[in-house]
Amino acid sequence: MRRRKAALLGASGWIGQHFARLLADHPFFDDPILCAGPRSAGKQLESVWILPEWGPPPSLAARTITSATAASLEKEGVEVVFSALPTEEAGPIETELARRGIAVFSNAGSHRMDRDVPLVIPEVNGAHLDLLRGRKSKGFIVTNSNCSTSGVAVAVKPLLPLLKPREIVVTTYQSLSGAGFPGVASLSITDNILPYIPEEEEKIERETRKMFGSVQDGSYVPMDIAVYSNCARVGTREGHLEAVTLDSKSEVSAEAVRAAWAGFRPLSEVREGTLPTAPESPVIYRAEDNRPQPLLDRWAGTPARAKGMAVTVGRLRVRSKKVMFYLLVHNAVRGGAGGSVLNAELALRKGFLGE
Ligand SMILES: NC(=O)c1ccc[n+]([C@@H]2O[C@H](COP(=O)([O-])OP(=O)(O)OC[C@H]3O[C@@H](n4cnc5c(N)ncnc54)[C@H](OP(=O)(O)O)[C@@H]3O)[C@@H](O)[C@H]2O)c1
């Protein structure tokens, strides 16, 4: 297969470095051109490396980060851009890249609710990518959801046909890396929990409804479901823990809920094992009464390229038509860089990245 020429925006940031390790030696994409802002441009990736659990990938470590523009990336023949830009910066840059015929896979929030932008998790709503078939230009933007929304969407999607819920209630315990690097001031979070993350609760509500919704006449119709959330920042490094409560339309057993997770059948491209970053089991159930935990479960997922892409669920309880459980999602992998890479792999398999 011909590898697509790729670039990575925000390569010096927390999500950018997860992108770098996932894109190095990727079978579908060239090692990306590395780009960042004025603070890091001109430096080698290894000199700005911040991920404590990983070293910089050998093929990219000595590469110099540039301050490329949309025009210069187009001139270099870049076909695919992965964006880990801050939301405040991403909007116009991503629009300009798409206008120049480049496929953009973004982590930023700027375009997630645009009516012509698919907001996709392949196992949840991979078919939403097909909206791109109606577009007029070669370039496009595809986004993945906010990090905490990703966990809810992956864990709840298999349960929708069984429970037919009218509402989802989510309480999050979100790790520090969710705020990027250097993130929250140490004196604000040490010995503390912060019960407010700007815009997070609104994002969980609107993004879940868009992804669970349908496409009609070329537009997204959000699912008619109420989503309530409370979001808190806690002092863990990576991995968001979330407590979820769903109402069931009829009586249901815990066995039936576990069977729905175990029997989940996402779309064929994911099932057939043709996407390198797709985990074999997107939802992993843990029976122990003290799981999931950030420290133990954030790297769930096989094969090796899909580490951190599985969502772990546990502490399942069913009481009078209420289904309650905890989930753990790796915010920077499934809810971040890995989600975008998986979207790009699906887009390539569906034929949106050329011959
Ligand atoms: N962290 C998560 O768990 C998570 C999960 C899902 C989505 N996201 C989203 O992913 C994006 C990146 O988040 P992050 O946590 O990785 O942030 P971050 O650690 O603050 O990194 C931001 C990156 O953007 C670059 N940048 C800043 N201003 C720029 C500009 N004007 N032009 C070009 N590059 C610029 C920075 O380069 P310099 O080094 O030069 O400043 C850095 O590489 C955000 O939109 C965020 O909302 C984050």
The ligand as an SDF file (V2000), in Angstrom:
LIG
                    3D

 48 52  0  0  0  0  0  0  0  0999 V2000
   -4.9170   16.4000   26.6100 N   0  0  0  0  0  0  0  0  0  0  0  0
   -5.9510   15.6090   26.3300 C   0  0  0  0  0  0  0  0  0  0  0  0
   -6.2160   14.6110   27.0190 O   0  0  0  0  0  0  0  0  0  0  0  0
   -6.8130   15.9150   25.1350 C   0  0  0  0  0  0  0  0  0  0  0  0
   -7.7570   14.9640   24.7500 C   0  0  0  0  0  0  0  0  0  0  0  0
   -8.5630   15.2210   23.6270 C   0  0  0  0  0  0  0  0  0  0  0  0
   -8.3890   16.3880   22.9290 C   0  0  0  0  0  0  0  0  0  0  0  0
   -7.4470   17.2970   23.3200 N   0  0  0  0  0  0  0  0  0  0  0  0
   -7.2680   18.4950   22.4940 C   0  0  0  0  0  0  0  0  0  0  0  0
   -6.0500   18.3140   21.7580 O   0  0  0  0  0  0  0  0  0  0  0  0
   -5.4290   19.5860   21.5200 C   0  0  0  0  0  0  0  0  0  0  0  0
   -4.0080   19.5520   22.0570 C   0  0  0  0  0  0  0  0  0  0  0  0
   -4.0370   19.3690   23.4550 O   0  0  0  0  0  0  0  0  0  0  0  0
   -2.7270   19.1270   24.3370 P   0  0  0  0  0  0  0  0  0  0  0  0
   -3.2520   18.6570   25.6310 O   0  0  0  0  0  0  0  0  0  0  0  0
   -1.7210   18.3040   23.6290 O   0  0  0  0  0  0  0  0  0  0  0  0
   -2.1470   20.6640   24.4500 O   0  0  0  0  0  0  0  0  0  0  0  0
   -0.6640   21.1770   24.7410 P   0  0  0  0  0  0  0  0  0  0  0  0
    0.1120   20.1410   25.5130 O   0  0  0  0  0  0  0  0  0  0  0  0
   -0.8160   22.5230   25.3230 O   0  0  0  0  0  0  0  0  0  0  0  0
    0.0210   21.3090   23.2740 O   0  0  0  0  0  0  0  0  0  0  0  0
   -0.3190   22.3400   22.3610 C   0  0  0  0  0  0  0  0  0  0  0  0
    0.5390   22.2380   21.0900 C   0  0  0  0  0  0  0  0  0  0  0  0
    0.1040   23.2360   20.1450 O   0  0  0  0  0  0  0  0  0  0  0  0
    1.2250   24.0410   19.7420 C   0  0  0  0  0  0  0  0  0  0  0  0
    0.7960   25.4120   19.4940 N   0  0  0  0  0  0  0  0  0  0  0  0
    0.3530   26.3290   20.4020 C   0  0  0  0  0  0  0  0  0  0  0  0
    0.0280   27.4870   19.7770 N   0  0  0  0  0  0  0  0  0  0  0  0
    0.3190   27.3130   18.4570 C   0  0  0  0  0  0  0  0  0  0  0  0
    0.2170   28.1370   17.2970 C   0  0  0  0  0  0  0  0  0  0  0  0
   -0.2170   29.4060   17.3730 N   0  0  0  0  0  0  0  0  0  0  0  0
    0.5990   27.6250   16.0860 N   0  0  0  0  0  0  0  0  0  0  0  0
    1.0580   26.3720   15.9930 C   0  0  0  0  0  0  0  0  0  0  0  0
    1.1800   25.5230   17.0660 N   0  0  0  0  0  0  0  0  0  0  0  0
    0.8100   26.0010   18.2730 C   0  0  0  0  0  0  0  0  0  0  0  0
    2.2000   23.9540   20.9130 C   0  0  0  0  0  0  0  0  0  0  0  0
    3.4980   24.2820   20.4210 O   0  0  0  0  0  0  0  0  0  0  0  0
    4.6110   25.0560   21.3300 P   0  0  0  0  0  0  0  0  0  0  0  0
    5.3900   24.0010   22.0500 O   0  0  0  0  0  0  0  0  0  0  0  0
    5.4640   25.7690   20.3310 O   0  0  0  0  0  0  0  0  0  0  0  0
    3.8620   25.9830   22.2460 O   0  0  0  0  0  0  0  0  0  0  0  0
    2.0340   22.4830   21.3030 C   0  0  0  0  0  0  0  0  0  0  0  0
    2.7580   21.6690   20.3980 O   0  0  0  0  0  0  0  0  0  0  0  0
   -6.3360   20.6300   22.1950 C   0  0  0  0  0  0  0  0  0  0  0  0
   -7.2130   21.1580   21.2490 O   0  0  0  0  0  0  0  0  0  0  0  0
   -7.0950   19.8170   23.2270 C   0  0  0  0  0  0  0  0  0  0  0  0
   -8.3340   20.3990   23.5700 O   0  0  0  0  0  0  0  0  0  0  0  0
   -6.6500   17.0790   24.3860 C   0  0  0  0  0  0  0  0  0  0  0  0
  1  2  1  0
  2  3  2  0
  2  4  1  0
  4  5  1  0
  4 48  2  0
  5  6  2  0
  6  7  1  0
  7  8  2  0
  8  9  1  0
  8 48  1  0
  9 10  1  0
  9 46  1  0
 10 11  1  0
 11 12  1  0
 11 44  1  0
 12 13  1  0
 13 14  1  0
 14 15  2  0
 14 16  1  0
 14 17  1  0
 17 18  1  0
 18 19  2  0
 18 20  1  0
 18 21  1  0
 21 22  1  0
 22 23  1  0
 23 24  1  0
 23 42  1  0
 24 25  1  0
 25 26  1  0
 25 36  1  0
 26 27  1  0
 26 35  1  0
 27 28  2  0
 28 29  1  0
 29 30  1  0
 29 35  2  0
 30 31  1  0
 30 32  2  0
 32 33  1  0
 33 34  2  0
 34 35  1  0
 36 37  1  0
 36 42  1  0
 37 38  1  0
 38 39  2  0
 38 40  1  0
 38 41  1  0
 42 43  1  0
 44 45  1  0
 44 46  1  0
 46 47  1  0
M  CHG  2   8   1  16  -1
M  END
$$$$
